[in-house]
Amino acid sequence: MEEQRSKVTLHGMWVSTYSKKVEIALKLKGILYEYVEEDLQNKSESLIQLNPVHKKIPVLVHNGKPVAESLVILEYIDETWKNSPRFFPEDPYERAQVRFWVSYINQQVFEVMGQVVFQEGEAQAKSVEEARKRVQVLEEGLKKHFPNKNIRENDDVGLLEITIIATFGAHKAYREALGVEIIDPVNTPTLYNWIERLQDLTVMKEVEVPRDKLVNFLQNYRQKLLQQAASA
Ligand SMILES: N[C@@H](CCC(=O)N[C@@H](CS)C(=O)NCC(=O)O)C(=O)O
């Protein structure tokens, strides 16, 4: 197959959920790729040239041609490598549901979860409560729109599952590092189960960041942001 002979490079950053989505997509499709870790404090010339508009990771380079923005990259991968798993369902209504919930997670949940990392006291408690509320809405959405979802193999994984695992896969590290619980088996059992089943897949284990490394990163990052805010 033409695509299988092609050269693929991913410019990413180990802790980035955006970069993680692309890594998962490449692994799921069985695409061989080179990985370039970028230092976002000191961006490389090549990153700036590859993504001159946003100067952000991830960037996928396919046979010398760069593609930026994680969602655009995932669509590009699915349209270029048409082997399974396909990232979008065939049925237009199901496809619309996938797009709707992916956009909900990206726009409504991810942001508020990010705020929790650098907040303290009452402000943090408020964000945690808001994040829980939003995750509860997602829980109901998953139950209503994907009632028969089973995750047993790579073919059961599409854009929604990639988004869920990249966004929430670290929820236990969050709990350990920050002492906050946003997802749990009692209040959000469906979401909790999707995450557990996804984490059981070999492909996810291949891209998983070790929990200790992540906890350490979250704690240091939080300290740095709190110090910056205090001295501002
Ligand atoms: N909308 C972009 C967001 C990517 C993004 O925010 N990347 C961050 C790392 S997680 C980055 O490169 N930040 C560097 C900067 O903002 O200068 C996507 O979906 O790919």
The ligand as a Tripos MOL2 file, in Angstrom:
@<TRIPOS>MOLECULE
LIG
   20    19     1     0     0
SMALL
NO_CHARGES

@<TRIPOS>ATOM
      1 N1         -5.8800   23.4570   19.1310 N.3       1 LIG1
      2 C1         -4.5910   22.8090   19.1870 C.3       1 LIG1
      3 C2         -4.0130   22.9950   20.5680 C.3       1 LIG1
      4 C3         -2.5960   22.4560   20.7080 C.3       1 LIG1
      5 C4         -1.8930   23.0250   21.9350 C.2       1 LIG1
      6 O1         -2.4790   23.8240   22.7170 O.2       1 LIG1
      7 N2         -0.6200   22.6550   22.1020 N.am      1 LIG1
      8 C5          0.1300   23.1800   23.2100 C.3       1 LIG1
      9 C6          0.7440   22.0580   24.0540 C.3       1 LIG1
     10 S1         -0.4830   21.1350   24.8900 S.3       1 LIG1
     11 C7          1.3070   24.0010   22.6800 C.2       1 LIG1
     12 O2          1.9540   23.6500   21.7270 O.2       1 LIG1
     13 N3          1.5690   25.1360   23.3340 N.am      1 LIG1
     14 C8          2.6540   25.9880   23.0050 C.3       1 LIG1
     15 C9          2.2460   27.4290   23.0120 C.2       1 LIG1
     16 O3          1.0710   27.7330   23.3240 O.co2     1 LIG1
     17 O4          3.0920   28.2670   22.7090 O.co2     1 LIG1
     18 C10        -4.7440   21.3400   18.7980 C.2       1 LIG1
     19 O5         -5.8540   20.7960   18.9370 O.co2     1 LIG1
     20 O6         -3.7750   20.7610   18.3100 O.co2     1 LIG1
@<TRIPOS>BOND
     1     1     2 1
     2     2     3 1
     3     2    18 1
     4     3     4 1
     5     4     5 1
     6     5     6 2
     7     5     7 1
     8     7     8 1
     9     8     9 1
    10     8    11 1
    11     9    10 1
    12    11    12 2
    13    11    13 1
    14    13    14 1
    15    14    15 1
    16    15    16 2
    17    15    17 1
    18    18    19 2
    19    18    20 1
@<TRIPOS>SUBSTRUCTURE
     1 LIG1         1 GROUP 0 **** ****
